[in-house]
Amino acid sequence: MALAGLWVVAGLLAARQAAAVLRLPPDQRLTDLETWIGERGVLHVRGSLYDTDAFTGTPFAGLVLKPLTRAAEQSLGVAWTFGTLALVAILGLVAARLLPSPVSRRTALLAAPVAISLIVLSLPVRNAFTLGQTSIIPVLLVLLSLLPKTSARQSALLIGVAAALQPALLLFAGLLWLTGRRRVAVLTGATFAACSALAWAVMPHDSWTYWVHHIGGAGLGESPDSLSNQSLHGLLLRAGLRGPLELALLAVLAAAVIWWGLRRAAHYARDGQLLLAAAITGCVALAVSPTSWQHQLLWILLAVVGRVGRRQADRLVWPVLVVLVMTLNRHALMPGGLEGLGFIGDNAQLFAALAAACLVPFLTRDAPEWDRPQPSPTAEHARTPYSWVPMLKFWRRPLSRPNLVLELMLIRVGYWGYSFIRAHAPDERSLAEGHGRQILSIESWLHIDVEYWFNHFVADTPWLEASMNYYYSTFHFLVPLSLLAWLYVCRPATYRWARTPLAFATLLALFGFWLYPLAPPRLMDMGYIDTAHGPQDLNDPDFGALTKLSNQYAAMPSLHVGWSLWCGVVIALVAPKLWMKVLGLLYPVLTTAVIVGTANHYLLDAVGGAAVVAAGFALQYVLTGAGRAPVEPARATESAATEARGRAATLWASARAKLPGADPARASATAPTAVRDAADAAEPAGSQPGGAAPVTPESVKPDLSKSDPSKPDLSKPGPGKPEPGKSDSGQPEGSDAGPDDQPAPADAAR
C-alpha cells in the first residue's frame, strides 16, 4: 500500500510539473529554447552561436542537440516536456539502483518513487522544465556509467560525452584515476577530446569563441555575479572582488576544493558508495566551474544519500537540509531583512555543494553506526484515567535534546510557510468587514462588546498607549522564542513536549485565517483608533504599508493570545516558584488587554486563540498521552538517587546503633563511601523514578569480617558477646530497658 501510494505521489508531481509548463503562454514557456529554435537559434543561425551571448552550451552541444531542438520546434514544446519527464524518471530509477549495498527489500522498493518525487520537486529540475534546458542529460550519462553491468569502455564513452556537454564534469576522469581505473580515465579524456575536436572541425569559429575567447564559456549568458550563478566565481564577484585579486583567490580556492573533494570522493568510491562519490565530484565541479546555473545544480540533491551522524537524533539533519536547500527559494531558507542571513540564503546552494564536497563527515559502510545509530532515550505513554481518548500507541516520545541545526531550520521554514499561507488567505474587504459585524453582533448579544470604550480609554492615556504599543510589537515573538530557547538548553525533554502543541496550534490557526477572514476593529471604519500603526486609507486597495507584509484580515483566531496562553501554561507547569507561575498565567491576560486596547482584535478573537491552543494540547495528548510536562531524565535520576542515599543512610545508622557501644548520634555520619556508592548505583542513569532497586538491611550491612584483625570478630558469638537478638544486659533488643540497665564501660569496650 505504501509503495503504491508513493508511486501515485510521484506520478501526480510529474503530471503537475508538466501541466505547469504547458499552461504557460507560448512566450513564457521553454524560454531558453529560443536559443535553439528562435530566429537566432541553433537551428537557424548563419553566423556564430555566441553572437548574442544567449547560448551558453559547448559547441559540441550545439552540434548534437539539434535533432532534439527540432523536435521541440515542431511540437511546440510538448514532446520536449514529456521527454524531460522521461529523463527524470530514468534518472530516479538509476539513482535508486546505485544505493550502497546492502539495501533492504523495503528500501529498494520505496527508493525509486521517492527519488523521482524529490527530483521533480527540486529547483534545478523545475528550472530545467520551465526554461527547456538539457542539464539532466549529463547527470544521467554519468550515473549510467556507474551501473554494475556497464563496461569500462562504455563508462569512458558516457563520461566523456557528458564532459563534452558540460566541461567541468571532466573532473570525473580524476576520480577514476584516484580509484585505480587509470585506463578508463585516459579513455574518458580521449572521448572528451574527440567530441570537442569533432565540434571544432564542423564549427571552428564557434569553438574558437567558446574555448579561447570566453575561456570555456565564462561570460556567456547572464552576468556571472548574478544570484543564478552558484559557483565560487559568482560568490567572489558578489562579495565585491574584481580583477587579478579575484582570479588569484579563485585559483587557490578551486585548487583546494578539487584536491580535497576528489580525495573524499575516491575514499567513498572505494567504500562502495558510488552514488555518493559521484555526487561529491559533481559538487566539486559546480563549485569550481566559472558559471554554475540553477538548472545545473542537481548534483547537490544526489548527495542526500550520504549517511551522517552517529546518533539517531542527528541522522536526519543532512538529508533534511539538502532537501530544503534544493526545493525552497532563498527567502524561505533565510529571512531577507538581516544582511548576514540574507547572504547565506542567496548562496545556500553553493554552501551546500561545498559542504558535501569538503566538510560533511559521511559514514563509511564499516562504521558501527552505519545501520545501528546510537538510539535516543524514549518514554512510554503516560498512564491516564481517560481511557476513552484514542492515542497513537506506536509513538514513543524522545527524551534527548534534538539537533539544534535541524530545529532552527524547521522553525524557520515552518514560520515561512505559516507567513506564506496567511498572506495568501482570502482578503476581500467586504467579506472581512461582514464577518467583523457578525463578531460585534455576537459580542453585543453576550454583553461583552467592550472594545470601543476600552480602545478610546487607552488612546486617551498616553503612558498606557505607549506601553501597550511596545508590548504588542515586542512580546509576541520575544517571550515564546525565549521560552523555547530556555527549554531547549535546560529542559530538553520538556522542550520536545511543549513545542508540539505550539506547532499544532499555529497550524490550526491557518484554517481560521483561510475559512473566516475577519477585519480587526482598527479596519472597520467605525471610530476605532489604531494606536500602533496609525490611520489607514481604506479607500486604497493597498492601504498602508502593512498590506505588503501580511494579510490584515487574518484576525481570527488571535495568535497573540494563543502563543501567550501557551507560554502561560508551560511556565505554570515548569516554573519552580509560585510567583513565576503567577506571572506566567498573567501573561495571556495582559496580552488580551493589549490586543483589545490597541484595536487589533476582538474579545472573541482571544477566545479563538485559546481554542486553538487547547486543541494543540489535545493533539499532543493523543500523540504522547502526557497530561503534564514530562519529568526530565537527569532530574528524575538525581531525585531517585538522593532518595536511595537517604534510605541507605537511615539503614546504616540503624545497623550501627545496634552494635555494642555505638553512638546513635554519629552513626549516620560515619556511613562509608561504599554504602553511598551502592545507593547511587541502585538507580540506573536515565531511568524514571520508581525503578530503583530496593535497599534492604542486608544490602547495606557492613562486612565486619574484613575489619581490623586486632579487633574482635563481632559476627560470631563468643565470650562477652551477646547472642543475636539480645543486648549486653540480656534484654531483648527494643525492650524498655532503663538507664540503670545499660552495660558497664568495660563491657562496652569488649
Buried (B, 14 or more C-beta within 10 A) or exposed (E): EEEEEBBEBBBEBBEEBBEBBBEBEEEEBBBBBBBBBBEBBBBEBEEBBBEBEBBBBBBBBBBBBBEBBBBBBEEBBBBBBBBBBEBBBBBBBBBBBBBBEEEEEEEBBBBBBBBBBBBBBBBBBBBBBBBBBBBBBBBBBBBBBBBEEBEBEBBBBBBBBBBBBBBBBBBBBBBBBBBEBEEBBBBBBBBBBBBBEBBBEEBEEBBBBBBEEBEBBBBBBBEBBBBBBBBBBBBBBBEEBEEEEBEEBBEEBBEEBBEBBBBBBBBBBBBBBBBBBBBBBBBBBBBBBBBBBBBBBBBBBBBBBBBBBBBBBBBBBBBBBBBBBBBBEBEBBBBEEEEEBBBEBBBBBBBBBBBBBBEBEBBBBEBEBEEEBBEBBEBEBBEEEEEEEEBEEEEBBBBBBBBEEBBEBBBBBEBBBBBEBBBEBBBEBEBBBEBBEEBBEBBEEEEEBEBBEBBBEBBEEEEBBEBBBEBBEEBBEEBBEEBBEBBBEEBBBBBBBBBBBBBBBBBBBBEBBBEBBBBBBBBBEBEBBBBBBEEBEBEEEEBBEBBEEBBBBBBBBBBBBBBBBBBBBBBBBBBEEEEEBBBBBEBBBBBBBBBBBBBBBBBBBBBBBBBBBBBBBEBBBEBBBBEEBBBBBBEBBEEBBEBBBEBBBBBBBBBBBBEBEBEEEEBBEEBEEEBBEBBBEBBEEEBBEEEBEEBEEEBBEBEEEEEEEEEBEBEEEEEEBBEEEEBBBEBEEEEEBEEEEEBEEEBEEB
